[in-house]
Amino acid sequence: MKKNYKEAIKEYTEGIKQKSSDATMNAVLLCNRATAHYYLGNYRSSAKDAMRSRELKSDHIKAFIRGATACVEMLSCGEAIEWCDGGLQVEPMNQRLQELRKKAIALKKKQDRDERKSQMEEKKQQKEDDKLITLIKSRGVSLLNDTLTSPNHPCQSRGVSLLNDMLTSPNQPPGGGRVHDNGSGELIWPVTFLYPEHGHCDYIIAFNENSRFVDQLEAMFSDPPGWDSERKYQPSDLEVLYGDADQLTLINSSSTLKEALALLRPTIEGGTPVFVVLSRNSSFRDHYLSQHSFSVLS
């Protein structure tokens, strides 16, 4: 059926190219082509041809109907109503135009309701986000002004995003978390622990800011990970550091995440604090620290 409509468009186009002196004939050809476009789903082209047809024959009722139906399909309800009103001036009792007008009005009311609801939800979300941003800043955490593509997973790369983008961005790791207020004024952070000696990492979806690093590490290493074949990563032998390639800071593992962030006053990248974990039982520790500027958090 679609193939016939395509052929019809070609034929009507050839007829239009003849530029007949008969305005009514040209109006009919344009309206017929508008109909073919409509059934192919080319609603914008259909409305355009209907408009040209109406310009050539101002009382061509089929052009009004076709323009209205195309606009309804495009959800251009205001334009559809205008098409219907124009056609009803020509034929006040035209049932098809009356039905289309009623449909367009109902759709427009729904669009207006949805728009108002969306605006209210956006305002509510913005208020919640602003409250969260204030809470985060009160912890001494800075927010970035640069925006890069968020990582698909924090173990693969460390992307950067605005906090507002982070709160609403769908580009989170599968099953990943985002910093949020648990309702009691406590921040729950997603946290990444890196193990550079073995090229592994752990991504913690929900790390309560009032939880201690030592407790988290004991829970994670109560069963030795498969990559620690030499069993060097015992909870009591682990060190937690924060920083980057330029500067690393040793954190007291007995401190809470909140206490550490308050002293570090960091700028969080990608919405996820990233910590390096080393073992005092491994020679890799000394080698790794020798390659970085190193300080102790006090």
VOPAGU-2260 file (C-alpha; in pm, 1 decimal, decimal comma):
REM VOPAGU-2260
SITE   aa  ch    i         X         Y         Z
SITE  MET   A    0       0,0       0,0       0,0
SITE  LYS   A    1     283,8     237,5      86,5
SITE  LYS   A    2     439,1     174,6    -253,9
SITE  ASN   A    3     115,3     300,7    -417,5
SITE  TYR   A    4     125,9     617,6    -209,2
SITE  LYS   A    5     485,9     676,6    -312,7
SITE  GLU   A    6     390,1     639,0    -677,9
SITE  ALA   A    7      93,7     867,8    -621,6
SITE  ILE   A    8     323,7    1136,5    -481,3
SITE  LYS   A    9     540,1    1115,6    -793,5
SITE  GLU   A   10     237,7    1146,3   -1020,2
SITE  TYR   A   11      85,1    1436,4    -829,9
SITE  THR   A   12     423,6    1609,2    -827,1
SITE  GLU   A   13     448,0    1577,3   -1204,8
SITE  GLY   A   14     102,6    1726,4   -1236,9
SITE  ILE   A   15     193,2    2018,0   -1008,7
SITE  LYS   A   16     506,0    2084,6   -1214,4
SITE  GLN   A   17     285,6    2149,2   -1516,7
SITE  LYS   A   18     179,0    2475,1   -1348,7
SITE  SER   A   19    -172,1    2468,0   -1479,2
SITE  SER   A   20    -353,8    2798,0   -1509,6
SITE  ASP   A   21    -644,9    2631,6   -1329,4
SITE  ALA   A   22    -595,1    2720,4    -960,6
SITE  THR   A   23    -860,5    2472,4    -852,4
SITE  MET   A   24    -682,4    2188,6   -1035,2
SITE  ASN   A   25    -352,6    2276,5    -867,5
SITE  ALA   A   26    -524,7    2296,0    -529,4
SITE  VAL   A   27    -671,2    1948,2    -579,5
SITE  LEU   A   28    -334,5    1804,8    -684,6
SITE  LEU   A   29    -164,6    1953,4    -378,0
SITE  CYS   A   30    -438,0    1826,1    -148,0
SITE  ASN   A   31    -416,2    1478,0    -301,1
SITE  ARG   A   32     -40,0    1478,0    -253,4
SITE  ALA   A   33     -95,8    1591,1     104,6
SITE  THR   A   34    -317,2    1287,8     154,6
SITE  ALA   A   35     -52,3    1052,3      12,6
SITE  HIS   A   36     210,8    1207,5     241,5
SITE  TYR   A   37     -27,0    1165,8     535,1
SITE  TYR   A   38     -70,8     792,9     484,3
SITE  LEU   A   39     304,8     751,4     455,0
SITE  GLY   A   40     348,6     926,3     789,1
SITE  ASN   A   41     502,0    1237,5     632,5
SITE  TYR   A   42     282,5    1464,9     841,2
SITE  ARG   A   43     488,4    1781,4     806,1
SITE  SER   A   44     493,5    1749,8     426,6
SITE  SER   A   45     121,7    1676,0     435,9
SITE  ALA   A   46      48,3    1992,6     632,9
SITE  LYS   A   47     270,3    2195,3     400,6
SITE  ASP   A   48      87,1    2074,9      89,4
SITE  ALA   A   49    -249,0    2134,7     257,5
SITE  MET   A   50    -143,5    2492,7     328,2
SITE  ARG   A   51     -45,6    2548,3     -35,2
SITE  SER   A   52    -373,0    2396,1    -148,3
SITE  ARG   A   53    -571,5    2627,9      79,0
SITE  GLU   A   54    -378,1    2929,8     -50,6
SITE  LEU   A   55    -487,3    2843,0    -405,5
SITE  LYS   A   56    -845,9    2762,1    -310,2
SITE  SER   A   57    -948,9    2926,8      17,2
SITE  ASP   A   58   -1270,9    2723,1      47,5
SITE  HIS   A   59   -1119,4    2382,6     -30,7
SITE  ILE   A   60   -1262,0    2193,1     266,3
SITE  LYS   A   61   -1050,8    1881,1     207,2
SITE  ALA   A   62    -736,3    2091,1     249,3
SITE  PHE   A   63    -860,8    2208,6     589,3
SITE  ILE   A   64    -934,6    1850,5     693,5
SITE  ARG   A   65    -597,8    1725,4     576,3
SITE  GLY   A   66    -409,5    2010,2     745,8
SITE  ALA   A   67    -596,9    1945,1    1069,9
SITE  THR   A   68    -536,2    1568,0    1065,9
SITE  ALA   A   69    -165,4    1614,8     995,3
SITE  CYS   A   70    -130,3    1860,9    1283,4
SITE  VAL   A   71    -316,3    1628,7    1519,4
SITE  GLU   A   72     -72,3    1349,1    1433,6
SITE  MET   A   73     219,7    1583,3    1505,0
SITE  LEU   A   74      51,3    1683,7    1832,2
SITE  SER   A   75      53,7    2043,8    1710,2
SITE  CYS   A   76    -282,8    2090,4    1875,1
SITE  GLY   A   77    -297,6    2470,2    1855,9
SITE  GLU   A   78    -239,4    2459,3    1479,7
SITE  ALA   A   79    -491,4    2178,4    1440,6
SITE  ILE   A   80    -756,8    2389,7    1613,1
SITE  GLU   A   81    -677,0    2680,6    1381,5
SITE  TRP   A   82    -720,3    2452,4    1078,7
SITE  CYS   A   83   -1055,3    2332,7    1213,5
SITE  ASP   A   84   -1176,8    2684,3    1291,2
SITE  GLY   A   85   -1085,7    2799,1     940,4
SITE  GLY   A   86   -1264,2    2505,4     780,1
SITE  LEU   A   87   -1574,2    2548,2     997,5
SITE  GLN   A   88   -1604,6    2902,8     871,1
SITE  VAL   A   89   -1642,4    2748,6     526,1
SITE  GLU   A   90   -1867,0    2460,2     636,9
SITE  PRO   A   91   -1997,8    2521,4     991,2
SITE  MET   A   92   -2166,7    2181,2    1010,4
SITE  ASN   A   93   -1875,2    1971,9     879,1
SITE  GLN   A   94   -1878,6    1670,9    1111,6
SITE  ARG   A   95   -1520,9    1563,2    1039,6
SITE  LEU   A   96   -1381,7    1904,5    1132,0
SITE  GLN   A   97   -1596,9    1917,1    1444,9
SITE  GLU   A   98   -1461,0    1578,7    1553,7
SITE  LEU   A   99   -1103,5    1682,1    1480,7
SITE  ARG   A  100   -1147,8    2005,6    1673,2
SITE  LYS   A  101   -1284,9    1818,6    1973,2
SITE  LYS   A  102    -993,9    1574,6    1960,2
SITE  ALA   A  103    -737,0    1854,3    1926,6
SITE  ILE   A  104    -884,9    2043,4    2223,4
SITE  ALA   A  105    -875,0    1729,7    2440,0
SITE  LEU   A  106    -513,7    1662,7    2341,6
SITE  LYS   A  107    -415,5    2023,4    2409,9
SITE  LYS   A  108    -573,7    2011,0    2755,6
SITE  LYS   A  109    -374,3    1697,1    2829,7
SITE  GLN   A  110     -56,1    1859,7    2701,2
SITE  ASP   A  111    -116,8    2162,9    2920,4
SITE  ARG   A  112    -180,7    1942,3    3225,2
SITE  ASP   A  113     132,8    1739,6    3156,3
SITE  GLU   A  114     337,1    2056,4    3111,6
SITE  ARG   A  115     213,5    2200,8    3440,9
SITE  LYS   A  116     283,7    1870,0    3615,6
SITE  SER   A  117     631,2    1854,4    3463,8
SITE  GLN   A  118     709,5    2210,0    3573,8
SITE  MET   A  119     592,7    2135,0    3927,8
SITE  GLU   A  120     804,9    1819,7    3939,7
SITE  GLU   A  121    1106,6    2010,4    3807,9
SITE  LYS   A  122    1063,6    2279,1    4074,1
SITE  LYS   A  123    1031,2    2013,5    4342,7
SITE  GLN   A  124    1339,7    1830,9    4216,0
SITE  GLN   A  125    1537,2    2154,8    4192,9
SITE  LYS   A  126    1444,7    2236,8    4552,4
SITE  GLU   A  127    1559,6    1893,5    4666,8
SITE  ASP   A  128    1879,8    1922,7    4464,0
SITE  ASP   A  129    1955,9    2265,7    4605,8
SITE  LYS   A  130    1904,9    2129,3    4956,1
SITE  LEU   A  131    2138,6    1839,1    4882,6
SITE  ILE   A  132    2402,6    2066,8    4730,6
SITE  THR   A  133    2392,8    2284,3    5042,7
SITE  LEU   A  134    2431,5    1974,8    5259,6
SITE  ILE   A  135    2728,7    1852,1    5053,3
SITE  LYS   A  136    2900,1    2191,1    5065,2
SITE  SER   A  137    2853,4    2199,9    5441,8
SITE  ARG   A  138    3076,1    1891,1    5453,3
SITE  GLY   A  139    3360,5    2086,9    5292,3
SITE  VAL   A  140    3320,3    1917,4    4954,2
SITE  SER   A  141    3367,1    2134,7    4645,8
SITE  LEU   A  142    3170,1    2094,1    4324,8
SITE  LEU   A  143    3324,3    2095,2    3979,4
SITE  ASN   A  144    3227,7    2344,9    3709,4
SITE  ASP   A  145    3363,7    2131,4    3424,6
SITE  THR   A  146    3147,1    1877,2    3250,3
SITE  LEU   A  147    3285,7    1568,1    3081,3
SITE  THR   A  148    3113,3    1246,5    2988,3
SITE  SER   A  149    3031,0    1042,9    3294,3
SITE  PRO   A  150    3202,4     703,5    3312,7
SITE  ASN   A  151    3009,5     387,1    3240,2
SITE  HIS   A  152    3179,0     246,2    3546,8
SITE  PRO   A  153    3409,9     415,9    3796,2
SITE  CYS   A  154    3656,1     127,1    3781,6
SITE  GLN   A  155    3716,5     199,6    3413,5
SITE  SER   A  156    3767,7     576,3    3415,0
SITE  ARG   A  157    3712,2     882,6    3626,3
SITE  GLY   A  158    3480,1    1119,8    3445,9
SITE  VAL   A  159    3371,9    1459,2    3569,7
SITE  SER   A  160    3020,9    1597,5    3595,7
SITE  LEU   A  161    2838,0    1879,4    3761,8
SITE  LEU   A  162    2656,0    1770,7    4074,5
SITE  ASN   A  163    2323,6    1870,0    3920,5
SITE  ASP   A  164    2398,7    1648,2    3620,4
SITE  MET   A  165    2509,6    1371,2    3852,9
SITE  LEU   A  166    2180,7    1383,7    4041,4
SITE  THR   A  167    1973,8    1344,0    3725,6
SITE  SER   A  168    2205,5    1178,0    3475,8
SITE  PRO   A  169    2107,0     832,5    3350,4
SITE  ASN   A  170    2473,3     755,2    3279,9
SITE  GLN   A  171    2527,9     575,1    3608,0
SITE  PRO   A  172    2696,5     235,9    3641,8
SITE  PRO   A  173    2449,4     -54,9    3623,6
SITE  GLY   A  174    2299,5     -75,5    3971,3
SITE  GLY   A  175    2510,8     223,1    4069,3
SITE  GLY   A  176    2424,4     473,8    4337,9
SITE  ARG   A  177    2427,7     850,8    4365,2
SITE  VAL   A  178    2498,1    1069,4    4663,5
SITE  HIS   A  179    2178,7    1135,7    4853,4
SITE  ASP   A  180    2034,3    1234,4    5188,6
SITE  ASN   A  181    1893,6     933,3    5373,4
SITE  GLY   A  182    1621,2    1149,9    5522,0
SITE  SER   A  183    1798,7    1194,5    5854,2
SITE  GLY   A  184    2050,7    1452,3    5739,1
SITE  GLU   A  185    2316,2    1189,0    5664,3
SITE  LEU   A  186    2482,9    1171,4    5324,4
SITE  ILE   A  187    2507,3     834,8    5154,8
SITE  TRP   A  188    2790,5     828,1    4901,9
SITE  PRO   A  189    2890,8     589,1    4627,7
SITE  VAL   A  190    3260,8     519,2    4691,1
SITE  THR   A  191    3531,6     352,3    4485,8
SITE  PHE   A  192    3831,7     171,8    4639,6
SITE  LEU   A  193    4127,3     121,6    4405,4
SITE  TYR   A  194    4392,7    -148,7    4449,3
SITE  PRO   A  195    4672,5     -33,0    4216,7
SITE  GLU   A  196    4895,2    -327,0    4306,5
SITE  HIS   A  197    4650,3    -566,5    4145,4
SITE  GLY   A  198    4461,6    -341,9    3904,3
SITE  HIS   A  199    4129,4    -408,7    4075,5
SITE  CYS   A  200    3867,0    -194,7    4242,1
SITE  ASP   A  201    3551,5    -216,7    4451,2
SITE  TYR   A  202    3253,8       7,3    4392,2
SITE  ILE   A  203    3043,6      63,6    4704,5
SITE  ILE   A  204    2694,0     179,6    4612,8
SITE  ALA   A  205    2599,7     319,6    4953,9
SITE  PHE   A  206    2865,8     430,6    5204,2
SITE  ASN   A  207    2709,8     612,6    5497,8
SITE  GLU   A  208    2919,9     916,3    5580,0
SITE  ASN   A  209    2913,3     822,0    5948,8
SITE  SER   A  210    3059,9     477,6    5881,3
SITE  ARG   A  211    3429,6     419,1    5953,9
SITE  PHE   A  212    3673,2     306,6    5686,4
SITE  VAL   A  213    3801,6      26,4    5909,2
SITE  ASP   A  214    3453,5    -119,7    5945,4
SITE  GLN   A  215    3395,9    -105,2    5571,6
SITE  LEU   A  216    3730,0    -271,1    5499,2
SITE  GLU   A  217    3668,4    -545,8    5752,9
SITE  ALA   A  218    3337,6    -623,5    5587,3
SITE  MET   A  219    3498,5    -625,9    5242,7
SITE  PHE   A  220    3802,5    -835,5    5336,6
SITE  SER   A  221    3646,4   -1076,0    5585,6
SITE  ASP   A  222    3680,9   -1325,7    5300,4
SITE  PRO   A  223    4008,9   -1274,2    5108,1
SITE  PRO   A  224    3948,5   -1164,4    4748,2
SITE  GLY   A  225    4056,7   -1398,2    4473,1
SITE  TRP   A  226    4321,5   -1159,2    4346,5
SITE  ASP   A  227    4500,2   -1154,3    4686,3
SITE  SER   A  228    4664,8   -1495,6    4648,0
SITE  GLU   A  229    4941,7   -1407,7    4896,7
SITE  ARG   A  230    4687,7   -1292,6    5158,2
SITE  LYS   A  231    4866,1    -961,6    5210,9
SITE  TYR   A  232    4546,5    -761,1    5225,6
SITE  GLN   A  233    4435,4    -829,3    5579,8
SITE  PRO   A  234    4199,9    -561,8    5724,8
SITE  SER   A  235    4442,8    -466,8    6002,1
SITE  ASP   A  236    4725,2    -412,8    5751,4
SITE  LEU   A  237    4542,5    -188,1    5507,8
SITE  GLU   A  238    4602,7     182,1    5448,6
SITE  VAL   A  239    4354,2     417,7    5286,2
SITE  LEU   A  240    4473,6     715,3    5083,8
SITE  TYR   A  241    4299,6     990,8    4894,3
SITE  GLY   A  242    4433,7    1197,4    4607,4
SITE  ASP   A  243    4561,0    1180,8    4252,9
SITE  ALA   A  244    4882,8    1144,8    4058,3
SITE  ASP   A  245    5020,7    1464,7    4213,6
SITE  GLN   A  246    4938,2    1422,7    4581,0
SITE  LEU   A  247    4826,6    1136,1    4805,9
SITE  THR   A  248    4706,8    1178,3    5163,2
SITE  LEU   A  249    4700,4     896,0    5416,8
SITE  ILE   A  250    4369,9     875,5    5603,5
SITE  ASN   A  251    4320,9     740,2    5953,2
SITE  SER   A  252    4117,1     428,4    5884,7
SITE  SER   A  253    3940,3     472,0    6218,2
SITE  SER   A  254    3786,2     796,6    6093,3
SITE  THR   A  255    3447,2     815,5    5931,0
SITE  LEU   A  256    3395,3     919,0    5571,4
SITE  LYS   A  257    3243,4    1243,7    5694,5
SITE  GLU   A  258    3545,8    1320,1    5913,9
SITE  ALA   A  259    3787,9    1243,7    5631,3
SITE  LEU   A  260    3605,5    1462,3    5379,8
SITE  ALA   A  261    3588,8    1747,7    5630,4
SITE  LEU   A  262    3968,9    1741,3    5665,5
SITE  LEU   A  263    4042,8    1672,3    5299,3
SITE  ARG   A  264    3796,5    1932,7    5166,5
SITE  PRO   A  265    3811,3    1762,5    4827,1
SITE  THR   A  266    3660,4    1830,5    4488,2
SITE  ILE   A  267    3468,7    1513,8    4407,4
SITE  GLU   A  268    3509,3    1384,5    4054,1
SITE  GLY   A  269    3225,8    1201,0    3883,8
SITE  GLY   A  270    3015,7    1221,5    4199,5
SITE  THR   A  271    3214,8     940,3    4359,8
SITE  PRO   A  272    3497,7     976,1    4614,8
SITE  VAL   A  273    3785,3     751,1    4506,6
SITE  PHE   A  274    4029,6     604,6    4759,0
SITE  VAL   A  275    4349,4     406,0    4711,7
SITE  VAL   A  276    4404,3     100,4    4931,6
SITE  LEU   A  277    4754,9     -36,1    4997,3
SITE  SER   A  278    4889,4    -307,5    5221,8
SITE  ARG   A  279    5172,3    -246,3    5467,5
SITE  ASN   A  280    5272,8    -611,1    5410,4
SITE  SER   A  281    5350,3    -551,7    5044,8
SITE  SER   A  282    5673,3    -412,4    4899,7
SITE  PHE   A  283    5454,2    -252,2    4634,6
SITE  ARG   A  284    5339,1       0,1    4896,4
SITE  ASP   A  285    5680,0     164,5    4936,7
SITE  HIS   A  286    5741,2     164,4    4562,9
SITE  TYR   A  287    5400,5     318,2    4493,2
SITE  LEU   A  288    5439,1     590,6    4755,1
SITE  SER   A  289    5785,2     674,6    4627,0
SITE  GLN   A  290    5625,0     768,2    4296,1
SITE  HIS   A  291    5384,7    1020,3    4457,4
SITE  SER   A  292    5392,9    1317,7    4688,0
SITE  PHE   A  293    5269,5    1182,2    5016,9
SITE  SER   A  294    5128,5    1335,9    5333,9
SITE  VAL   A  295    4939,0    1220,5    5642,7
SITE  LEU   A  296    4593,7    1360,8    5717,9
SITE  SER   A  297    4593,8    1523,8    6060,2
